[in-house]
Amino acid sequence: MPELPEVETIRRTLQERVLNLPILATKVLYPRLLQNCTELELAQALYGRAFKQIDRRGKYLIFHLDSEDRVVFHLRMTGKLVAVPWSFPMEKHTSLQVILDRNLELRLVDQRKFATMHLLQGPGYGMIKGLATMGEEPLSDEFTPDYLLAQCRGRKAPIKSVILDQRRIGGLGNIYADESLYRARIFPGRPAGSLTPKEIHRLHASIQAVIQEGIAYRGTTFRDYVDGDGRVGGFQERLQVYGREGQACLACGESIHRIRIAGRSSSYCPNCQI
Ligand SMILES: [Zn+2]
């Protein structure tokens, strides 16, 4: 699943390509993608307009139109959003085409078909629950060690599920959560409330470092992630624990284990992470 660094990389690449180009047409090839509008309503809202800015919040991409309407995507498991020339061969599983001027179009390709799209015409994000209730961004000024401590305090839930909870931190997913806990030397199954202030500080710093590096290396391509230009990421070369089960821990040589925590697979070093 694309996480914060991947979605941010898609945002940055698309922002270079698709802004200020008049929208000529939309084609919805998988109508269930549309969460709150019909194909006709989408076509009417977009026709003749242009995207003026693309924002990201957590794993959501928010396309602002010059009409003040917004189109909000969540790519879920396998969604890819790419800008390609009109003649570019259609990929299997293409769900949506937004045809722009200057021989360019925005395409959503989604093998598993879990991606969602909302059309927002009023103020606020209230109708998208995941956006309205989202916790702080890991690289924002509001995400402090005290904020992280407040999210953990008194909780018996595993720290891994607390940091994956989008209502507490926006944008972390399985890959960056495992990497953050490994770097902070914290076992993912530890009850969140048992972390000491020192461990909270370490985890806070690790989350920020891992997300910053993830963005700097333009995301992680573990299976099918590509950016808005169709290019794979580079952070998969830098992963220290995720996807390395059975291989030697880079710090101590112990074999990396994998277990399920709160329904998610979790990779960790049984020697380094306590
Ligand atoms: Zn180790």
Residues whose N, C-alpha, C, O or C-beta is under 5 A from the ligand:
A	BS01	ZN	C249 A251 C252 G253 E254 C269 N271 C272
